[in-house]
């Protein structure tokens, strides 16, 4: 009896040892898969809110993406006809031309100062007529002075293709994108851009609009201009009327009308190609308001696609309070108070993208939330949320793609997400990201940052088909 019992105990211990060994081996084999799943899950932990979906998940077409990562060679900026240029930020057009906004250090020509030196013994140096014959005139030069200004350059005739590594597997969004080293011709606009445009770029306090026809508009509180990329020159400069304190301005899609956000009010004005903007042509749309010592002002105007509306951010002193929309004629102003969020971006087709960063007063939890606000039905429609802390975002013009920055240890991660299908379609790590933006047609995103401790400029081409 005891022998049988001992035999069973020995057998049980042996089986337990085998099971333990199998469990250890299984865990060791499965752990990497679990880690990968967890990483993928954290990247795609974006869910919709049931009936609040803007697009029904069941009816959303499957998209297959092809992603091409282009590293742009901008080493030519070190030595141009205008000297060495330092890249501040970059934009990309639908045609693939890259606009480079650079700082440049230029010498200010010092004034020539004539200096008259007279001998100490005046009597000995006077001639018979009493004139000073010993006086000497020399030129004394001041030390060289410099100023830092904005220059516009462009990368054109981009030539593809070295170092093709891999192509993305579009069925499950795994694999690496095609990587290409590209080079092109760098052209520099020879004239300096002043009027504090360099400071406005560095402070991100400006308005930029790519008209998708080879021209772009740029404005700040001092001036505005229309630039032709093909000919690399300013084709129109717009001076502001005196006695107005301008926040910013926007040019309509027809290029015939200006919207002006000023301390004195919100105006529209017909464009005079020769005289700039004249106060006699300005029509007040929104009057300034002061409530209990708080000044309310409309700023950062954006024209709708058909120029029938102008969107703006309503500020209370220097804080965004609401989104607003007005017609170019008096009487059509409306504050969009139903949009209960002060982080928003104006998109095409009267759509506003809003988002709640986590850990803020409006969103005290740990979840990033975002959605669309349709101006017609005045409703907020939440479409995505994520446990990832995104501290900076950009959205493509039609609201298809979200580009978001998050921390990954000591690195900065940029993620590009298909908002409608909730898919992560591209991501990459940087030491630092200075700026990023989409092209107007949503098919390219340009990223300027530092990777492997080197400044780098990349263009991510996003192409997709729907099934």
C-alpha positions in Angstrom: 0.0 0.0 0.0 2.7 2.4 1.0 4.8 1.4 -2.1 1.9 2.1 -4.4 1.2 5.4 -2.7 4.9 6.5 -3.0 4.9 5.4 -6.7 1.9 7.6 -7.4 3.5 10.6 -5.6 6.7 10.1 -7.6 4.8 9.9 -10.8 2.8 13.0 -9.9 5.9 15.0 -9.1 7.4 13.9 -12.5 4.3 15.0 -14.3 4.2 18.3 -12.5 7.9 18.9 -13.5 7.1 18.1 -17.1 4.1 20.5 -17.1 6.2 23.2 -15.4 8.9 22.7 -18.0 6.3 22.9 -20.9 4.8 26.1 -19.4 8.3 27.8 -19.1 9.1 26.9 -22.7 5.6 28.1 -23.9 6.0 31.4 -22.1 9.5 31.9 -23.5 8.2 31.3 -27.0 5.0 33.3 -26.7 6.4 36.3 -24.8 7.8 38.1 -27.9 4.5 37.7 -29.7 2.7 39.1 -26.6 5.1 42.0 -26.6 4.5 42.7 -30.3 0.8 42.4 -29.8 0.9 44.9 -26.9 2.9 47.3 -28.9 0.6 47.1 -31.9 -2.4 47.4 -29.6 -1.0 50.5 -27.9 -0.5 52.1 -31.4 -4.0 51.3 -32.5 -5.9 51.6 -29.3 -8.3 54.0 -31.0 -12.0 53.2 -30.8 -15.2 54.8 -32.0 -18.2 55.8 -29.8 -21.0 53.5 -31.0 -23.8 55.6 -32.4 -21.6 58.7 -32.5 -19.5 57.3 -35.4 -19.3 59.7 -38.4 -18.8 56.6 -40.6 -20.3 53.3 -40.0 -17.5 50.8 -39.4 -19.4 48.1 -41.3 -19.8 50.3 -44.3 -16.2 51.7 -44.3 -14.3 50.5 -47.3 -11.1 48.6 -46.8 -8.1 50.7 -47.7 -4.8 49.3 -48.9 -1.9 51.7 -48.4 1.4 52.0 -50.1 3.8 54.2 -48.1 7.0 55.6 -49.5 9.4 57.4 -47.2 11.6 60.0 -49.0 14.7 61.5 -47.3 15.3 64.8 -49.0 18.9 65.9 -49.5 19.1 69.6 -48.5 22.9 69.8 -48.0 22.9 72.3 -50.8 21.5 74.9 -48.4 24.9 75.2 -46.8 26.3 76.9 -49.9 23.9 78.9 -52.0 24.3 82.2 -54.0 22.7 83.9 -51.0 25.1 82.3 -48.6 24.4 79.6 -46.0 20.8 79.0 -45.2 19.3 77.5 -42.0 16.0 75.6 -42.5 13.2 76.8 -40.2 10.3 74.8 -41.6 9.1 73.3 -44.9 5.9 72.8 -46.8 5.1 70.4 -49.7 2.8 71.1 -52.6 0.5 68.8 -54.5 3.0 68.7 -57.4 5.8 67.6 -55.0 7.7 70.8 -54.9 9.1 71.5 -51.4 9.0 75.1 -50.1 11.9 75.8 -47.7 11.6 78.7 -45.2 15.1 79.5 -44.1 17.0 82.1 -42.0 19.9 83.8 -43.4 22.6 86.1 -41.9 23.3 89.1 -44.0 25.7 91.9 -43.6 24.4 95.4 -43.1 26.5 97.9 -45.1 28.0 100.2 -42.4 27.8 103.9 -43.1 31.0 105.7 -44.2 31.8 108.3 -41.6 34.2 111.1 -42.7 36.4 112.3 -39.9 38.3 115.6 -40.0 41.6 115.6 -38.0 43.2 119.0 -37.3 46.7 119.5 -36.1 47.0 120.7 -32.5 49.1 123.7 -33.4 46.5 125.7 -35.4 48.7 128.8 -35.8 51.4 127.0 -37.6 49.0 125.3 -40.0 47.2 128.5 -41.0 48.1 130.0 -44.4 48.1 133.7 -45.3 44.4 133.7 -45.8 43.8 132.2 -42.3 42.7 128.8 -43.8 43.7 125.6 -42.1 46.2 124.0 -44.4 47.1 121.2 -42.1 43.7 119.6 -41.8 43.4 116.0 -42.9 40.3 114.1 -43.9 40.2 110.4 -43.4 37.4 107.7 -43.5 36.8 105.7 -40.4 34.9 102.4 -40.9 32.6 101.0 -38.2 32.6 97.3 -37.4 30.5 95.1 -39.6 26.9 94.6 -38.6 24.6 91.7 -39.4 20.9 91.0 -39.4 19.1 87.7 -39.7 16.3 87.6 -42.2 13.9 85.1 -43.9 14.7 83.6 -47.3 12.5 81.4 -49.4 14.0 78.5 -51.3 12.4 75.5 -53.0 13.5 71.9 -54.0 12.3 71.2 -57.5 12.8 68.5 -60.1 13.1 65.9 -57.4 15.0 62.8 -58.6 14.2 59.5 -57.0 15.7 56.7 -56.0 18.5 55.2 -54.3 18.5 52.6 -51.5 15.0 51.1 -52.0 14.7 48.8 -48.9 11.2 47.3 -48.6 7.6 47.9 -49.5 4.8 47.8 -47.1 2.5 44.8 -46.9 -0.9 46.4 -47.5 -2.9 43.5 -46.3 -2.0 43.9 -42.6 -0.1 47.1 -42.5 3.1 45.3 -41.5 6.5 45.6 -42.9 8.6 48.7 -43.7 7.8 51.4 -46.2 9.8 51.9 -49.3 12.7 54.1 -48.4 14.2 56.5 -51.0 17.0 59.0 -50.9 16.1 61.9 -53.1 17.8 65.0 -54.4 16.6 68.0 -56.4 17.5 71.4 -57.6 17.5 74.0 -54.8 16.4 77.5 -56.0 16.6 80.5 -53.8 14.5 83.7 -54.0 17.2 86.3 -54.0 15.4 89.0 -52.1 15.1 89.0 -48.3 11.7 88.7 -46.6 11.5 91.2 -43.8 8.4 92.6 -41.9 9.1 90.2 -39.0 8.2 87.1 -41.0 11.2 85.2 -39.6 10.0 85.9 -36.0 6.4 85.0 -37.0 7.6 81.6 -38.4 9.6 80.8 -35.3 6.7 81.7 -33.1 4.2 79.9 -35.4 2.1 83.0 -35.5 1.3 83.3 -39.2 -1.2 82.2 -41.9 0.0 80.0 -44.8 -2.3 78.9 -47.7 -1.2 76.8 -50.6 -3.6 77.5 -53.5 -2.6 74.3 -55.3 -1.9 76.2 -58.5 1.8 77.0 -58.0 1.2 79.9 -55.7 1.0 80.3 -51.9 -0.1 83.1 -49.6 1.6 84.1 -46.4 0.7 86.8 -43.8 1.5 88.0 -40.4 0.7 91.1 -38.4 2.9 93.4 -40.5 2.4 92.4 -44.1 1.3 89.8 -46.6 2.4 88.5 -50.0 1.5 86.0 -52.7 4.4 83.9 -54.0 4.8 82.1 -57.3 6.8 78.9 -56.8 7.4 78.3 -60.6 9.0 81.6 -61.2 10.3 81.9 -57.6 9.2 85.4 -57.0 6.7 87.5 -55.1 3.9 88.4 -57.5 1.9 90.5 -55.1 2.7 92.3 -51.9 -0.1 93.6 -49.7 0.4 96.6 -47.4 -1.9 97.1 -44.5 -3.7 100.4 -43.8 -2.2 102.6 -41.2 -3.8 103.1 -37.8 -5.0 99.5 -37.6 -3.5 97.0 -35.3 -3.6 93.8 -37.4 -3.5 90.3 -35.9 -3.5 88.4 -39.2 -5.1 88.3 -42.6 -6.3 85.8 -45.2 -6.7 86.0 -49.0 -9.8 84.4 -50.5 -9.6 81.5 -53.0 -10.5 83.8 -55.8 -7.6 86.0 -54.7 -9.9 89.1 -54.9 -10.9 89.7 -51.3 -9.0 90.0 -48.0 -10.2 89.1 -44.5 -8.5 91.2 -41.8 -8.5 90.4 -38.1 -7.6 93.5 -36.2 -7.9 95.0 -32.7 -10.3 97.5 -34.2 -12.6 94.8 -35.6 -13.0 92.1 -38.3 -13.1 93.4 -41.9 -13.2 92.3 -45.5 -11.7 94.4 -48.3 -11.4 94.1 -52.0 -7.8 93.7 -53.1 -6.1 96.5 -55.0 -3.1 95.1 -56.7 -1.4 98.5 -56.8 -2.5 100.2 -53.6 -2.7 97.2 -51.3 -5.5 97.4 -48.8 -7.1 100.8 -48.4 -9.1 101.7 -45.3 -11.8 103.3 -47.6 -12.5 99.8 -49.1 -12.7 98.0 -45.7 -16.1 96.8 -44.6 -16.7 95.9 -41.0 -18.2 92.4 -40.4 -17.7 91.9 -36.7 -17.4 94.9 -34.3 -15.0 94.7 -31.3 -16.6 93.7 -28.0 -15.4 94.4 -24.4 -17.2 92.5 -21.6 -16.3 93.2 -18.0 -12.8 94.3 -19.1 -12.3 91.2 -21.3 -11.6 92.1 -25.0 -13.2 89.6 -27.5 -11.6 89.5 -31.0 -11.9 87.3 -34.1 -8.5 86.1 -35.3 -6.9 83.6 -37.7 -9.5 83.9 -40.6 -9.8 80.9 -43.0 -12.0 81.1 -46.1 -14.3 78.3 -47.0 -13.8 76.5 -50.3 -16.4 78.6 -52.1 -15.5 81.9 -50.4 -19.1 82.1 -49.0 -17.9 81.9 -45.4 -15.0 82.9 -43.3 -14.1 80.8 -40.2 -12.2 82.3 -37.3 -11.1 81.7 -33.7 -12.8 83.9 -31.2 -10.4 85.1 -28.5 -11.1 86.3 -25.1 -8.0 88.5 -24.4 -5.3 86.0 -25.6 -7.2 82.7 -25.1 -9.3 80.8 -27.6 -12.9 80.7 -26.5 -15.0 79.5 -29.4 -14.9 78.8 -33.1 -16.9 81.3 -35.3 -18.1 81.7 -38.8 -19.3 84.7 -40.8 -20.4 85.7 -44.3 -18.3 88.3 -46.1 -21.3 90.6 -45.7 -22.6 92.1 -42.5 -25.2 90.2 -40.6 -24.0 86.7 -41.1 -21.8 86.3 -38.0 -22.3 83.3 -35.7 -20.4 81.9 -32.7 -20.3 78.1 -32.8 -20.9 77.7 -29.1 -22.2 74.1 -29.7 -18.5 73.2 -30.4 -17.6 72.9 -26.7 -13.8 72.6 -27.3 -11.1 75.2 -27.8 -8.7 72.9 -29.7 -9.9 72.7 -33.3 -8.7 72.9 -36.9 -10.8 74.1 -39.9 -11.0 71.6 -42.8 -12.6 71.5 -46.2 -16.4 71.4 -46.8 -17.4 73.2 -43.6 -15.9 70.6 -41.4 -14.1 71.3 -38.1 -11.8 68.8 -36.5 -11.7 69.1 -32.7 -9.6 67.2 -30.1 -9.2 67.0 -26.3 -5.7 66.4 -25.1 -5.6 64.2 -22.0 -4.8 65.7 -18.6 -6.4 69.1 -19.4 -9.2 70.9 -17.6 -11.7 70.0 -20.4 -10.5 66.4 -20.5 -9.0 65.4 -17.1 -8.7 61.7 -17.9 -5.9 59.8 -19.7 -7.7 59.4 -23.0 -7.0 61.4 -26.1 -10.4 62.1 -27.8 -11.2 63.7 -31.2 -14.0 64.1 -33.7 -15.7 66.2 -36.2 -18.1 69.2 -35.9 -20.4 69.8 -38.8 -21.4 73.4 -39.2 -24.7 72.6 -40.8 -26.1 70.3 -38.0 -24.1 71.9 -35.1 -23.2 68.5 -33.6 -20.0 67.2 -32.2 -19.3 63.6 -33.5 -16.5 61.8 -31.7 -14.7 59.4 -33.9 -11.5 58.3 -32.2 -10.0 58.0 -28.8 -6.7 56.6 -27.6 -4.7 56.0 -24.4 -1.6 57.4 -26.1 -0.7 60.9 -25.0 -0.6 63.0 -28.2 0.9 66.4 -27.5 0.8 67.8 -31.0 -1.4 66.9 -34.0 -2.1 67.8 -37.6 -5.0 66.8 -39.8 -5.2 66.5 -43.6 -7.5 68.9 -45.4 -10.4 66.5 -45.9 -10.0 64.9 -42.5 -8.9 61.5 -43.7 -5.5 61.3 -41.9 -4.3 62.3 -38.5 -0.6 63.0 -37.8 0.2 63.0 -34.1 3.3 63.3 -31.9 3.8 61.3 -28.7 6.7 60.5 -26.4 8.5 57.1 -26.7 11.1 57.1 -23.9 13.5 59.8 -24.8 12.4 59.9 -28.4 9.5 61.6 -30.2 7.3 59.3 -32.2 5.2 60.5 -35.1 2.2 58.4 -36.0 0.0 58.8 -39.1 -3.4 57.2 -38.7 -6.3 56.6 -41.0 -9.1 58.3 -39.0 -12.0 56.4 -40.6 -10.5 52.9 -40.4 -8.6 53.5 -37.2 -5.4 52.1 -38.8 -1.9 53.1 -38.0 -0.4 53.5 -41.5 3.0 55.0 -40.7 5.2 55.7 -37.7 8.8 56.7 -37.0 11.1 57.8 -34.2 13.0 61.1 -34.0 15.3 62.8 -31.5 13.2 65.9 -32.1 10.5 67.0 -34.5 10.5 70.7 -35.4 7.5 70.8 -37.7 5.2 68.6 -39.9 2.3 69.2 -42.3 0.2 67.6 -45.0 0.0 68.6 -48.6 -3.4 70.0 -49.7 -4.3 66.8 -51.5 -3.5 64.7 -48.4 -1.1 62.5 -50.3 2.1 63.7 -48.7 3.2 64.7 -45.2 6.5 66.5 -44.8 8.5 66.1 -41.5 11.4 68.2 -40.4 13.2 67.0 -37.4 16.4 65.5 -36.0 17.0 61.7 -36.3 20.2 59.9 -35.4 21.4 63.3 -34.1 21.2 64.8 -37.6 18.7 67.3 -39.0 16.6 65.5 -41.6 13.8 66.4 -44.0 11.4 63.6 -45.0 8.4 63.4 -47.3 6.1 60.5 -46.6 4.0 59.7 -49.7 0.6 58.1 -48.8 -1.2 56.3 -51.6 -4.2 54.1 -51.1 -6.9 52.2 -53.0 -10.3 51.3 -51.7 -12.1 47.9 -52.0 
